[in-house]
Amino acid sequence: MAIELYDLSVANYLQTLGALEGILTKGAAFAAETGVDLTEIVDTRVHPDMFPFSFQVVSACRHSLGAIQGAKAGVFTPPGKAPEGGYPALQKLVADSIAALKAESREEINALQGKDMVFKLSEDFKLPFTVENFILSFSLPNFYFHSTTTYAILRQRGVKLGKRDFMGAMRMKT
């Protein structure tokens, strides 16, 4: 049996976004228990030259749901600003991304295979892809990078997280 584009993309996005949702919940609980201001977490960076926590969460959503939307439209653009509302708004963004991805049809996603699409940074900077090459070589690596960085920032802030928290619900043989 050949692996389908849906399984390579949406199924992976849902697994890790589900884990991210749990990680964010643990981060909020930690802040409430310890008195840490959630704004401090939203602004935390792994390193001064890296984007903050808020950008990491937005980017994880952009490189998952946004990648699927870009594949359908034929063009993907970088993430924008974080939503207004701080940490709770980031939690809502993840929850909304999960809901939207769950609504995607396996057949519609699989039908995107072979379709041309472009990563567009600006009018002068465009990278051509097929949907599957975009997902596998650009979207998924970025998605995992930003998801991992979100996890790492919360760990850095003292949230009790383990590898299992990051793994999410694995798709085991039933």
N, C-alpha and C positions, 0 to 999 in steps of 0.2 A: 504494500500500500504506500503510495506517495504521500508525503506530508503536504498539507494544504497551507496556502497563504494565511488563512484565518488562524490556524494553529500557531504559525510562526509569529503572528502579530497580535491579534486581539487576545488570544488566550494567554500569551505572555504578559501583555499589558495588564490584563485583569488580575493575574496572579500577583504581580509586583505592586500594582496600585492598591490592591486589597491589603497587602502587607504595609504599604505606606500609610494607608488609612489607620491601621492599627498602631503604627509607630507614632503618628501624629496624636492619636488618642492618648497614648502613654506619655507623650511629651506634655500635653495639656494637663494631665493628671499630676505629673511631676511638678509642673509649675504651680499648680494649686496647692500641693502638699508642702512645697518648699518656699513658697512666696516669690519665686522667680517671676519677673515681669515677662509676659509673653512677647512684648515688643523687643526685649533684649534678644530673645531667641530668633525672632524674625529677621533681625539685623545681624546675626552672628555669621561670621565668615571662617572658613578653615584657615585661610591665609589672607593677608591684606589685599593681595592682588586678585582674589577670587570673588565672584558674586556672592551675595548673602543667601541665607537660608530661604528667604521668600522666592528668590530667583530659581533656586534649585527645585522647589516644589512646582512652581509655574512651568519650568522647563520639563519636568517629568510628565506633566499633563500635556504639554505642547508636543512632546516627542512620542506620545501615545495616541490619545484622541486626536490631537492636531495632525499627527502623521496620517491617520486614516482619513481625516477630512481633506488633507492636502493631496493624498492619493486619489481621492474621488474628484477633486477639482483640477488635478494636474499640476498644481503648484503648492509648494510649502515655503512659508516664511518663518523667520526666527520668532521666538516668544516675545510677547510684549511685557508691559508692566504687570506687577502683582496687583490683584484686585484690592480695592479699598476694603478695610475692615480687619486688617492684621491676621493673626493666627487663625481665628475662626473662619475668615474668608478663604484662607488656604485650605482648611479642612473641607469647606463646602466645595471648593474647586475640585478637589480629589474625588469627593463623593459624586459630584455632577459628572465628572469624566468617567467614573465607573458606570454610572447609570446609562450614559450615552453609549459607551462601548458595549454594554450588555444588550442594547437595543439593535446593534449591528447584525445584519444577516450574514451567516456563513457564506451563502451563495453569492451575495453582492460583493463581499470582500474577495472571495476566490476569483470572481470575474475580473478583478482589477489586475490580475497577473498579466504581465507583458505590456501593460499600458505605459505610455511615456509620461513622465512628470519631471518637474524642474524644482530644484532648491533655489530660491531667489533671495539673495541677501540685499541686492539693490538692482537698479536697472542695468548697471554695468557688470554685475557679478551674478552669474547664473550657472548652476551645475546640472547637466542633464542626467537623468536616471530612468530606469524602468521602475515600476512600483516595487517589485520584489527586491531589486538591488538597493533602492532607497531604504526600504524597511530593514534589510539585513546589514547593510554597510554604513548607514548613517543614523537612522531612527533608533534602532535597538541599542547600539553602543551609547548614544547620547542619553537615551532613556535610563539605561542602567547606571551611567555615570552620575546623572543628577539624582536618581533615587538613592544611590549609595552615599552621595555627598549629603543628602538630607539626613540619612541615618547617622552618618559620621558626626554631623554637627550636633544632633541631639545627644549622641554618646559623649561628645566633647563637653556638652553642658551638664552632664551627669545623669541623664536619663538611663535607667537600667534596661538595656536592650541587649539581645543576643542574636546570633546568626539566624536562629529559628524565626525571630521577629521579621528579619529581612526576607527570608525565603517565602513566606506566605503559604497559602494552601496549594500544595503540590498536586499535580494531576496524576495520581497513581492508578494503576490497573485496578479495576473493580470486579 
